[in-house]
Amino acid sequence: DEAIAYYKSALSSPFAEGLGEDTPMKLAMSYFNKKDYANARKLAQRLATSSRPAIRDKAREMLQRIWQAERPQVFIN
């Protein structure tokens, strides 16, 4: 909760434009860790089209992890 509040306040500050895409990615990861998949997905989808390969790849990986976390695991023997 503290991390989410911290990143949200950083993104709403007057200097948010200079933060780049690292801060929204960290906010998305914080939402994911809290199991708030809807907010994590919303941020990750926007970042999945980033021009920065590292951010783009992390966002796409997060979308995959969200998809897996939301689907129940079914094992057939």
PyMOL Python script that loads the backbone (N, CA, C, O; Angstrom):
from pymol import cmd

cmd.read_pdbstr("""\
ATOM      1  N   ASP A   1       0.819  -1.193   0.000  1.00  0.00           N
ATOM      2  CA  ASP A   1       0.000   0.000   0.000  1.00  0.00           C
ATOM      3  C   ASP A   1       0.865   1.260   0.000  1.00  0.00           C
ATOM      4  O   ASP A   1       0.552   2.246  -0.667  1.00  0.00           O
ATOM      5  N   GLU A   2       1.961   1.205   0.764  1.00  0.00           N
ATOM      6  CA  GLU A   2       2.855   2.359   0.816  1.00  0.00           C
ATOM      7  C   GLU A   2       3.501   2.619  -0.545  1.00  0.00           C
ATOM      8  O   GLU A   2       3.613   3.765  -0.979  1.00  0.00           O
ATOM      9  N   ALA A   3       3.919   1.557  -1.203  1.00  0.00           N
ATOM     10  CA  ALA A   3       4.563   1.712  -2.513  1.00  0.00           C
ATOM     11  C   ALA A   3       3.578   2.279  -3.530  1.00  0.00           C
ATOM     12  O   ALA A   3       3.930   3.142  -4.333  1.00  0.00           O
ATOM     13  N   ILE A   4       2.356   1.792  -3.488  1.00  0.00           N
ATOM     14  CA  ILE A   4       1.342   2.282  -4.420  1.00  0.00           C
ATOM     15  C   ILE A   4       1.092   3.767  -4.181  1.00  0.00           C
ATOM     16  O   ILE A   4       1.032   4.550  -5.129  1.00  0.00           O
ATOM     17  N   ALA A   5       0.947   4.153  -2.921  1.00  0.00           N
ATOM     18  CA  ALA A   5       0.723   5.563  -2.597  1.00  0.00           C
ATOM     19  C   ALA A   5       1.912   6.414  -3.033  1.00  0.00           C
ATOM     20  O   ALA A   5       1.734   7.516  -3.552  1.00  0.00           O
ATOM     21  N   TYR A   6       3.122   5.903  -2.823  1.00  0.00           N
ATOM     22  CA  TYR A   6       4.329   6.640  -3.190  1.00  0.00           C
ATOM     23  C   TYR A   6       4.392   6.870  -4.700  1.00  0.00           C
ATOM     24  O   TYR A   6       4.611   7.995  -5.149  1.00  0.00           O
ATOM     25  N   TYR A   7       4.199   5.809  -5.482  1.00  0.00           N
ATOM     26  CA  TYR A   7       4.304   5.938  -6.941  1.00  0.00           C
ATOM     27  C   TYR A   7       3.158   6.770  -7.518  1.00  0.00           C
ATOM     28  O   TYR A   7       3.356   7.526  -8.469  1.00  0.00           O
ATOM     29  N   LYS A   8       1.961   6.631  -6.944  1.00  0.00           N
ATOM     30  CA  LYS A   8       0.837   7.440  -7.420  1.00  0.00           C
ATOM     31  C   LYS A   8       1.082   8.916  -7.152  1.00  0.00           C
ATOM     32  O   LYS A   8       0.778   9.759  -7.996  1.00  0.00           O
ATOM     33  N   SER A   9       1.633   9.240  -5.976  1.00  0.00           N
ATOM     34  CA  SER A   9       1.911  10.649  -5.686  1.00  0.00           C
ATOM     35  C   SER A   9       3.025  11.175  -6.581  1.00  0.00           C
ATOM     36  O   SER A   9       2.994  12.333  -6.996  1.00  0.00           O
ATOM     37  N   ALA A  10       4.008  10.331  -6.880  1.00  0.00           N
ATOM     38  CA  ALA A  10       5.085  10.757  -7.785  1.00  0.00           C
ATOM     39  C   ALA A  10       4.539  11.036  -9.180  1.00  0.00           C
ATOM     40  O   ALA A  10       4.960  11.988  -9.837  1.00  0.00           O
ATOM     41  N   LEU A  11       3.612  10.214  -9.624  1.00  0.00           N
ATOM     42  CA  LEU A  11       3.048  10.396 -10.964  1.00  0.00           C
ATOM     43  C   LEU A  11       2.084  11.581 -11.045  1.00  0.00           C
ATOM     44  O   LEU A  11       1.818  12.094 -12.132  1.00  0.00           O
ATOM     45  N   SER A  12       1.567  12.008  -9.910  1.00  0.00           N
ATOM     46  CA  SER A  12       0.662  13.161  -9.924  1.00  0.00           C
ATOM     47  C   SER A  12       1.377  14.468  -9.587  1.00  0.00           C
ATOM     48  O   SER A  12       0.745  15.523  -9.526  1.00  0.00           O
ATOM     49  N   SER A  13       2.680  14.402  -9.370  1.00  0.00           N
ATOM     50  CA  SER A  13       3.440  15.608  -9.059  1.00  0.00           C
ATOM     51  C   SER A  13       3.671  16.438 -10.328  1.00  0.00           C
ATOM     52  O   SER A  13       3.528  15.925 -11.439  1.00  0.00           O
ATOM     53  N   PRO A  14       4.022  17.704 -10.166  1.00  0.00           N
ATOM     54  CA  PRO A  14       4.293  18.545 -11.341  1.00  0.00           C
ATOM     55  C   PRO A  14       5.497  18.073 -12.156  1.00  0.00           C
ATOM     56  O   PRO A  14       5.653  18.456 -13.315  1.00  0.00           O
ATOM     57  N   PHE A  15       6.338  17.252 -11.556  1.00  0.00           N
ATOM     58  CA  PHE A  15       7.544  16.777 -12.239  1.00  0.00           C
ATOM     59  C   PHE A  15       7.368  15.385 -12.833  1.00  0.00           C
ATOM     60  O   PHE A  15       8.346  14.762 -13.246  1.00  0.00           O
ATOM     61  N   ALA A  16       6.142  14.894 -12.880  1.00  0.00           N
ATOM     62  CA  ALA A  16       5.882  13.527 -13.330  1.00  0.00           C
ATOM     63  C   ALA A  16       6.334  13.271 -14.758  1.00  0.00           C
ATOM     64  O   ALA A  16       6.736  12.156 -15.092  1.00  0.00           O
ATOM     65  N   GLU A  17       6.274  14.287 -15.597  1.00  0.00           N
ATOM     66  CA  GLU A  17       6.671  14.105 -16.999  1.00  0.00           C
ATOM     67  C   GLU A  17       8.136  13.702 -17.122  1.00  0.00           C
ATOM     68  O   GLU A  17       8.502  12.970 -18.041  1.00  0.00           O
ATOM     69  N   GLY A  18       8.965  14.167 -16.218  1.00  0.00           N
ATOM     70  CA  GLY A  18      10.384  13.844 -16.254  1.00  0.00           C
ATOM     71  C   GLY A  18      10.736  12.494 -15.664  1.00  0.00           C
ATOM     72  O   GLY A  18      11.895  12.084 -15.715  1.00  0.00           O
ATOM     73  N   LEU A  19       9.754  11.789 -15.101  1.00  0.00           N
ATOM     74  CA  LEU A  19      10.030  10.491 -14.476  1.00  0.00           C
ATOM     75  C   LEU A  19      10.222   9.373 -15.493  1.00  0.00           C
ATOM     76  O   LEU A  19      10.840   8.357 -15.175  1.00  0.00           O
ATOM     77  N   GLY A  20       9.717   9.532 -16.680  1.00  0.00           N
ATOM     78  CA  GLY A  20       9.825   8.478 -17.677  1.00  0.00           C
ATOM     79  C   GLY A  20       8.849   7.350 -17.399  1.00  0.00           C
ATOM     80  O   GLY A  20       7.842   7.535 -16.717  1.00  0.00           O
ATOM     81  N   GLU A  21       9.162   6.181 -17.937  1.00  0.00           N
ATOM     82  CA  GLU A  21       8.251   5.036 -17.829  1.00  0.00           C
ATOM     83  C   GLU A  21       8.623   4.087 -16.703  1.00  0.00           C
ATOM     84  O   GLU A  21       7.905   3.117 -16.459  1.00  0.00           O
ATOM     85  N   ASP A  22       9.712   4.337 -16.020  1.00  0.00           N
ATOM     86  CA  ASP A  22      10.100   3.454 -14.930  1.00  0.00           C
ATOM     87  C   ASP A  22       9.112   3.512 -13.768  1.00  0.00           C
ATOM     88  O   ASP A  22       8.776   2.483 -13.180  1.00  0.00           O
ATOM     89  N   THR A  23       8.651   4.710 -13.442  1.00  0.00           N
ATOM     90  CA  THR A  23       7.733   4.851 -12.312  1.00  0.00           C
ATOM     91  C   THR A  23       6.378   4.190 -12.586  1.00  0.00           C
ATOM     92  O   THR A  23       5.882   3.485 -11.708  1.00  0.00           O
ATOM     93  N   PRO A  24       5.751   4.377 -13.756  1.00  0.00           N
ATOM     94  CA  PRO A  24       4.505   3.639 -14.006  1.00  0.00           C
ATOM     95  C   PRO A  24       4.711   2.119 -13.990  1.00  0.00           C
ATOM     96  O   PRO A  24       3.815   1.378 -13.585  1.00  0.00           O
ATOM     97  N   MET A  25       5.871   1.659 -14.422  1.00  0.00           N
ATOM     98  CA  MET A  25       6.141   0.223 -14.390  1.00  0.00           C
ATOM     99  C   MET A  25       6.235  -0.263 -12.946  1.00  0.00           C
ATOM    100  O   MET A  25       5.727  -1.335 -12.615  1.00  0.00           O
ATOM    101  N   LYS A  26       6.880   0.517 -12.095  1.00  0.00           N
ATOM    102  CA  LYS A  26       6.978   0.144 -10.682  1.00  0.00           C
ATOM    103  C   LYS A  26       5.605   0.175 -10.021  1.00  0.00           C
ATOM    104  O   LYS A  26       5.315  -0.657  -9.161  1.00  0.00           O
ATOM    105  N   LEU A  27       4.763   1.118 -10.409  1.00  0.00           N
ATOM    106  CA  LEU A  27       3.396   1.159  -9.885  1.00  0.00           C
ATOM    107  C   LEU A  27       2.625  -0.072 -10.339  1.00  0.00           C
ATOM    108  O   LEU A  27       1.891  -0.667  -9.551  1.00  0.00           O
ATOM    109  N   ALA A  28       2.784  -0.459 -11.597  1.00  0.00           N
ATOM    110  CA  ALA A  28       2.117  -1.664 -12.104  1.00  0.00           C
ATOM    111  C   ALA A  28       2.583  -2.901 -11.339  1.00  0.00           C
ATOM    112  O   ALA A  28       1.777  -3.770 -11.007  1.00  0.00           O
ATOM    113  N   MET A  29       3.886  -2.977 -11.060  1.00  0.00           N
ATOM    114  CA  MET A  29       4.400  -4.116 -10.299  1.00  0.00           C
ATOM    115  C   MET A  29       3.846  -4.122  -8.876  1.00  0.00           C
ATOM    116  O   MET A  29       3.565  -5.182  -8.316  1.00  0.00           O
ATOM    117  N   SER A  30       3.694  -2.941  -8.301  1.00  0.00           N
ATOM    118  CA  SER A  30       3.125  -2.858  -6.951  1.00  0.00           C
ATOM    119  C   SER A  30       1.674  -3.331  -6.945  1.00  0.00           C
ATOM    120  O   SER A  30       1.256  -4.053  -6.040  1.00  0.00           O
ATOM    121  N   TYR A  31       0.913  -2.926  -7.950  1.00  0.00           N
ATOM    122  CA  TYR A  31      -0.467  -3.416  -8.066  1.00  0.00           C
ATOM    123  C   TYR A  31      -0.488  -4.931  -8.240  1.00  0.00           C
ATOM    124  O   TYR A  31      -1.310  -5.618  -7.634  1.00  0.00           O
ATOM    125  N   PHE A  32       0.407  -5.444  -9.059  1.00  0.00           N
ATOM    126  CA  PHE A  32       0.458  -6.892  -9.287  1.00  0.00           C
ATOM    127  C   PHE A  32       0.771  -7.624  -7.983  1.00  0.00           C
ATOM    128  O   PHE A  32       0.142  -8.636  -7.673  1.00  0.00           O
ATOM    129  N   ASN A  33       1.731  -7.121  -7.229  1.00  0.00           N
ATOM    130  CA  ASN A  33       2.099  -7.769  -5.964  1.00  0.00           C
ATOM    131  C   ASN A  33       0.963  -7.734  -4.961  1.00  0.00           C
ATOM    132  O   ASN A  33       0.864  -8.606  -4.098  1.00  0.00           O
ATOM    133  N   LYS A  34       0.103  -6.727  -5.070  1.00  0.00           N
ATOM    134  CA  LYS A  34      -1.056  -6.622  -4.183  1.00  0.00           C
ATOM    135  C   LYS A  34      -2.243  -7.427  -4.723  1.00  0.00           C
ATOM    136  O   LYS A  34      -3.299  -7.481  -4.092  1.00  0.00           O
ATOM    137  N   LYS A  35      -2.069  -8.037  -5.866  1.00  0.00           N
ATOM    138  CA  LYS A  35      -3.093  -8.827  -6.553  1.00  0.00           C
ATOM    139  C   LYS A  35      -4.249  -7.954  -7.054  1.00  0.00           C
ATOM    140  O   LYS A  35      -5.385  -8.414  -7.165  1.00  0.00           O
ATOM    141  N   ASP A  36      -3.942  -6.700  -7.352  1.00  0.00           N
ATOM    142  CA  ASP A  36      -4.895  -5.794  -7.983  1.00  0.00           C
ATOM    143  C   ASP A  36      -4.616  -5.861  -9.485  1.00  0.00           C
ATOM    144  O   ASP A  36      -4.006  -4.962 -10.064  1.00  0.00           O
ATOM    145  N   TYR A  37      -5.078  -6.947 -10.093  1.00  0.00           N
ATOM    146  CA  TYR A  37      -4.730  -7.236 -11.476  1.00  0.00           C
ATOM    147  C   TYR A  37      -5.352  -6.257 -12.464  1.00  0.00           C
ATOM    148  O   TYR A  37      -4.779  -6.014 -13.526  1.00  0.00           O
ATOM    149  N   ALA A  38      -6.501  -5.695 -12.140  1.00  0.00           N
ATOM    150  CA  ALA A  38      -7.150  -4.762 -13.069  1.00  0.00           C
ATOM    151  C   ALA A  38      -6.292  -3.514 -13.279  1.00  0.00           C
ATOM    152  O   ALA A  38      -6.064  -3.098 -14.415  1.00  0.00           O
ATOM    153  N   ASN A  39      -5.822  -2.924 -12.194  1.00  0.00           N
ATOM    154  CA  ASN A  39      -4.974  -1.735 -12.322  1.00  0.00           C
ATOM    155  C   ASN A  39      -3.605  -2.077 -12.900  1.00  0.00           C
ATOM    156  O   ASN A  39      -3.047  -1.305 -13.679  1.00  0.00           O
ATOM    157  N   ALA A  40      -3.071  -3.223 -12.523  1.00  0.00           N
ATOM    158  CA  ALA A  40      -1.779  -3.650 -13.072  1.00  0.00           C
ATOM    159  C   ALA A  40      -1.892  -3.854 -14.577  1.00  0.00           C
ATOM    160  O   ALA A  40      -1.002  -3.458 -15.329  1.00  0.00           O
ATOM    161  N   ARG A  41      -2.989  -4.472 -15.017  1.00  0.00           N
ATOM    162  CA  ARG A  41      -3.188  -4.717 -16.446  1.00  0.00           C
ATOM    163  C   ARG A  41      -3.316  -3.403 -17.208  1.00  0.00           C
ATOM    164  O   ARG A  41      -2.743  -3.251 -18.286  1.00  0.00           O
ATOM    165  N   LYS A  42      -4.066  -2.452 -16.651  1.00  0.00           N
ATOM    166  CA  LYS A  42      -4.274  -1.176 -17.329  1.00  0.00           C
ATOM    167  C   LYS A  42      -2.933  -0.473 -17.588  1.00  0.00           C
ATOM    168  O   LYS A  42      -2.694   0.025 -18.688  1.00  0.00           O
ATOM    169  N   LEU A  43      -2.073  -0.437 -16.587  1.00  0.00           N
ATOM    170  CA  LEU A  43      -0.767   0.198 -16.762  1.00  0.00           C
ATOM    171  C   LEU A  43       0.133  -0.616 -17.691  1.00  0.00           C
ATOM    172  O   LEU A  43       0.811  -0.058 -18.553  1.00  0.00           O
ATOM    173  N   ALA A  44       0.136  -1.932 -17.512  1.00  0.00           N
ATOM    174  CA  ALA A  44       1.011  -2.786 -18.322  1.00  0.00           C
ATOM    175  C   ALA A  44       0.621  -2.737 -19.798  1.00  0.00           C
ATOM    176  O   ALA A  44       1.490  -2.776 -20.669  1.00  0.00           O
ATOM    177  N   GLN A  45      -0.669  -2.654 -20.082  1.00  0.00           N
ATOM    178  CA  GLN A  45      -1.099  -2.579 -21.488  1.00  0.00           C
ATOM    179  C   GLN A  45      -0.587  -1.301 -22.143  1.00  0.00           C
ATOM    180  O   GLN A  45      -0.178  -1.311 -23.304  1.00  0.00           O
ATOM    181  N   ARG A  46      -0.612  -0.215 -21.400  1.00  0.00           N
ATOM    182  CA  ARG A  46      -0.100   1.054 -21.957  1.00  0.00           C
ATOM    183  C   ARG A  46       1.406   0.972 -22.159  1.00  0.00           C
ATOM    184  O   ARG A  46       1.925   1.470 -23.158  1.00  0.00           O
ATOM    185  N   LEU A  47       2.114   0.346 -21.218  1.00  0.00           N
ATOM    186  CA  LEU A  47       3.572   0.268 -21.301  1.00  0.00           C
ATOM    187  C   LEU A  47       4.057  -0.804 -22.282  1.00  0.00           C
ATOM    188  O   LEU A  47       5.222  -0.795 -22.679  1.00  0.00           O
ATOM    189  N   ALA A  48       3.180  -1.717 -22.673  1.00  0.00           N
ATOM    190  CA  ALA A  48       3.562  -2.796 -23.592  1.00  0.00           C
ATOM    191  C   ALA A  48       3.888  -2.286 -24.990  1.00  0.00           C
ATOM    192  O   ALA A  48       4.435  -3.024 -25.808  1.00  0.00           O
ATOM    193  N   THR A  49       3.556  -1.035 -25.267  1.00  0.00           N
ATOM    194  CA  THR A  49       3.876  -0.447 -26.571  1.00  0.00           C
ATOM    195  C   THR A  49       4.992   0.587 -26.460  1.00  0.00           C
ATOM    196  O   THR A  49       5.185   1.399 -27.365  1.00  0.00           O
ATOM    197  N   SER A  50       5.716   0.554 -25.366  1.00  0.00           N
ATOM    198  CA  SER A  50       6.795   1.512 -25.131  1.00  0.00           C
ATOM    199  C   SER A  50       7.879   1.394 -26.199  1.00  0.00           C
ATOM    200  O   SER A  50       8.094   0.332 -26.784  1.00  0.00           O
ATOM    201  N   SER A  51       8.542   2.499 -26.427  1.00  0.00           N
ATOM    202  CA  SER A  51       9.671   2.474 -27.359  1.00  0.00           C
ATOM    203  C   SER A  51      10.942   1.953 -26.673  1.00  0.00           C
ATOM    204  O   SER A  51      11.927   1.642 -27.342  1.00  0.00           O
ATOM    205  N   ARG A  52      10.915   1.863 -25.367  1.00  0.00           N
ATOM    206  CA  ARG A  52      12.063   1.330 -24.627  1.00  0.00           C
ATOM    207  C   ARG A  52      11.912  -0.184 -24.486  1.00  0.00           C
ATOM    208  O   ARG A  52      10.972  -0.647 -23.839  1.00  0.00           O
ATOM    209  N   PRO A  53      12.810  -0.957 -25.072  1.00  0.00           N
ATOM    210  CA  PRO A  53      12.677  -2.417 -25.056  1.00  0.00           C
ATOM    211  C   PRO A  53      12.584  -3.013 -23.653  1.00  0.00           C
ATOM    212  O   PRO A  53      11.818  -3.953 -23.443  1.00  0.00           O
ATOM    213  N   ALA A  54      13.337  -2.496 -22.697  1.00  0.00           N
ATOM    214  CA  ALA A  54      13.320  -3.074 -21.346  1.00  0.00           C
ATOM    215  C   ALA A  54      11.941  -2.905 -20.706  1.00  0.00           C
ATOM    216  O   ALA A  54      11.422  -3.838 -20.093  1.00  0.00           O
ATOM    217  N   ILE A  55      11.355  -1.730 -20.847  1.00  0.00           N
ATOM    218  CA  ILE A  55      10.022  -1.478 -20.282  1.00  0.00           C
ATOM    219  C   ILE A  55       8.975  -2.294 -21.026  1.00  0.00           C
ATOM    220  O   ILE A  55       8.098  -2.904 -20.415  1.00  0.00           O
ATOM    221  N   ARG A  56       9.074  -2.298 -22.347  1.00  0.00           N
ATOM    222  CA  ARG A  56       8.112  -3.038 -23.175  1.00  0.00           C
ATOM    223  C   ARG A  56       8.123  -4.525 -22.818  1.00  0.00           C
ATOM    224  O   ARG A  56       7.065  -5.139 -22.681  1.00  0.00           O
ATOM    225  N   ASP A  57       9.311  -5.101 -22.668  1.00  0.00           N
ATOM    226  CA  ASP A  57       9.416  -6.525 -22.357  1.00  0.00           C
ATOM    227  C   ASP A  57       8.889  -6.838 -20.958  1.00  0.00           C
ATOM    228  O   ASP A  57       8.213  -7.847 -20.759  1.00  0.00           O
ATOM    229  N   LYS A  58       9.196  -5.976 -19.991  1.00  0.00           N
ATOM    230  CA  LYS A  58       8.683  -6.185 -18.627  1.00  0.00           C
ATOM    231  C   LYS A  58       7.166  -6.101 -18.608  1.00  0.00           C
ATOM    232  O   LYS A  58       6.505  -6.900 -17.943  1.00  0.00           O
ATOM    233  N   ALA A  59       6.611  -5.139 -19.336  1.00  0.00           N
ATOM    234  CA  ALA A  59       5.156  -4.982 -19.365  1.00  0.00           C
ATOM    235  C   ALA A  59       4.494  -6.194 -20.016  1.00  0.00           C
ATOM    236  O   ALA A  59       3.472  -6.676 -19.527  1.00  0.00           O
ATOM    237  N   ARG A  60       5.052  -6.680 -21.090  1.00  0.00           N
ATOM    238  CA  ARG A  60       4.481  -7.859 -21.753  1.00  0.00           C
ATOM    239  C   ARG A  60       4.593  -9.098 -20.875  1.00  0.00           C
ATOM    240  O   ARG A  60       3.687  -9.931 -20.849  1.00  0.00           O
ATOM    241  N   GLU A  61       5.704  -9.216 -20.159  1.00  0.00           N
ATOM    242  CA  GLU A  61       5.862 -10.333 -19.220  1.00  0.00           C
ATOM    243  C   GLU A  61       4.834 -10.230 -18.099  1.00  0.00           C
ATOM    244  O   GLU A  61       4.261 -11.234 -17.677  1.00  0.00           O
ATOM    245  N   MET A  62       4.606  -9.010 -17.621  1.00  0.00           N
ATOM    246  CA  MET A  62       3.615  -8.820 -16.562  1.00  0.00           C
ATOM    247  C   MET A  62       2.218  -9.184 -17.051  1.00  0.00           C
ATOM    248  O   MET A  62       1.454  -9.805 -16.313  1.00  0.00           O
ATOM    249  N   LEU A  63       1.872  -8.810 -18.277  1.00  0.00           N
ATOM    250  CA  LEU A  63       0.564  -9.175 -18.824  1.00  0.00           C
ATOM    251  C   LEU A  63       0.404 -10.696 -18.875  1.00  0.00           C
ATOM    252  O   LEU A  63      -0.672 -11.227 -18.600  1.00  0.00           O
ATOM    253  N   GLN A  64       1.472 -11.375 -19.224  1.00  0.00           N
ATOM    254  CA  GLN A  64       1.442 -12.843 -19.236  1.00  0.00           C
ATOM    255  C   GLN A  64       1.243 -13.399 -17.827  1.00  0.00           C
ATOM    256  O   GLN A  64       0.466 -14.333 -17.627  1.00  0.00           O
ATOM    257  N   ARG A  65       1.940 -12.826 -16.859  1.00  0.00           N
ATOM    258  CA  ARG A  65       1.821 -13.282 -15.470  1.00  0.00           C
ATOM    259  C   ARG A  65       0.435 -12.988 -14.910  1.00  0.00           C
ATOM    260  O   ARG A  65      -0.100 -13.788 -14.142  1.00  0.00           O
ATOM    261  N   ILE A  66      -0.154 -11.853 -15.281  1.00  0.00           N
ATOM    262  CA  ILE A  66      -1.510 -11.528 -14.842  1.00  0.00           C
ATOM    263  C   ILE A  66      -2.486 -12.551 -15.416  1.00  0.00           C
ATOM    264  O   ILE A  66      -3.358 -13.058 -14.710  1.00  0.00           O
ATOM    265  N   TRP A  67      -2.327 -12.844 -16.704  1.00  0.00           N
ATOM    266  CA  TRP A  67      -3.197 -13.819 -17.351  1.00  0.00           C
ATOM    267  C   TRP A  67      -3.116 -15.169 -16.638  1.00  0.00           C
ATOM    268  O   TRP A  67      -4.139 -15.812 -16.402  1.00  0.00           O
ATOM    269  N   GLN A  68      -1.900 -15.596 -16.297  1.00  0.00           N
ATOM    270  CA  GLN A  68      -1.723 -16.873 -15.608  1.00  0.00           C
ATOM    271  C   GLN A  68      -2.298 -16.838 -14.199  1.00  0.00           C
ATOM    272  O   GLN A  68      -2.878 -17.823 -13.742  1.00  0.00           O
ATOM    273  N   ALA A  69      -2.144 -15.712 -13.507  1.00  0.00           N
ATOM    274  CA  ALA A  69      -2.648 -15.609 -12.138  1.00  0.00           C
ATOM    275  C   ALA A  69      -4.166 -15.610 -12.073  1.00  0.00           C
ATOM    276  O   ALA A  69      -4.747 -16.062 -11.087  1.00  0.00           O
ATOM    277  N   GLU A  70      -4.805 -15.110 -13.111  1.00  0.00           N
ATOM    278  CA  GLU A  70      -6.264 -15.042 -13.114  1.00  0.00           C
ATOM    279  C   GLU A  70      -6.925 -16.342 -13.570  1.00  0.00           C
ATOM    280  O   GLU A  70      -8.127 -16.521 -13.377  1.00  0.00           O
ATOM    281  N   ARG A  71      -6.179 -17.223 -14.155  1.00  0.00           N
ATOM    282  CA  ARG A  71      -6.748 -18.491 -14.623  1.00  0.00           C
ATOM    283  C   ARG A  71      -6.416 -19.585 -13.616  1.00  0.00           C
ATOM    284  O   ARG A  71      -5.269 -19.706 -13.186  1.00  0.00           O
ATOM    285  N   PRO A  72      -7.402 -20.374 -13.241  1.00  0.00           N
ATOM    286  CA  PRO A  72      -7.113 -21.488 -12.334  1.00  0.00           C
ATOM    287  C   PRO A  72      -6.275 -22.548 -13.027  1.00  0.00           C
ATOM    288  O   PRO A  72      -6.419 -22.795 -14.224  1.00  0.00           O
ATOM    289  N   GLN A  73      -5.415 -23.157 -12.265  1.00  0.00           N
ATOM    290  CA  GLN A  73      -4.564 -24.212 -12.797  1.00  0.00           C
ATOM    291  C   GLN A  73      -5.366 -25.521 -12.828  1.00  0.00           C
ATOM    292  O   GLN A  73      -5.931 -25.941 -11.818  1.00  0.00           O
ATOM    293  N   VAL A  74      -5.401 -26.136 -13.971  1.00  0.00           N
ATOM    294  CA  VAL A  74      -6.113 -27.395 -14.125  1.00  0.00           C
ATOM    295  C   VAL A  74      -5.098 -28.459 -14.497  1.00  0.00           C
ATOM    296  O   VAL A  74      -4.371 -28.331 -15.482  1.00  0.00           O
ATOM    297  N   PHE A  75      -5.060 -29.514 -13.692  1.00  0.00           N
ATOM    298  CA  PHE A  75      -4.128 -30.606 -13.953  1.00  0.00           C
ATOM    299  C   PHE A  75      -4.937 -31.858 -14.279  1.00  0.00           C
ATOM    300  O   PHE A  75      -5.867 -32.226 -13.561  1.00  0.00           O
ATOM    301  N   ILE A  76      -4.563 -32.492 -15.365  1.00  0.00           N
ATOM    302  CA  ILE A  76      -5.243 -33.714 -15.794  1.00  0.00           C
ATOM    303  C   ILE A  76      -4.235 -34.844 -15.753  1.00  0.00           C
ATOM    304  O   ILE A  76      -3.158 -34.750 -16.342  1.00  0.00           O
ATOM    305  N   ASN A  77      -4.578 -35.891 -15.070  1.00  0.00           N
ATOM    306  CA  ASN A  77      -3.689 -37.068 -15.005  1.00  0.00           C
ATOM    307  C   ASN A  77      -4.161 -38.135 -15.936  1.00  0.00           C
ATOM    308  O   ASN A  77      -3.545 -39.197 -16.021  1.00  0.00           O
TER     309      ASN A  77
END
""", "prot")
cmd.dss("prot")
cmd.show_as("cartoon", "prot")
cmd.util.cbc("prot")
cmd.orient("prot")
